[in-house]
């Protein structure tokens, strides 16, 4: 029998936000339409985390870079609180 994951919710959300295609769907469904209409392409994950080490068991964050239709670049920061 497989060992259970130590933090299954954290693992799920991190995996979801790590995959560019899935993350793009999540962002497009969660962000206001006024913003998503300006996006020229899907957001691309950027490395790094801003969550304090003490909160990482219950919070996941992810930074994305996206090119806008007017040629500028924008950053989208997500912070997800996850608890069992």
Secondary structure, DSSP 4 states (H G I P E B T S, - for coil): -PPPPTTHHHHHHHHHHHSHHHHHHHHHHHS-HHHHTTBSS--EEES---S-GGGTTTEEEEEEEEEBTTS-EEEEEEEEE---
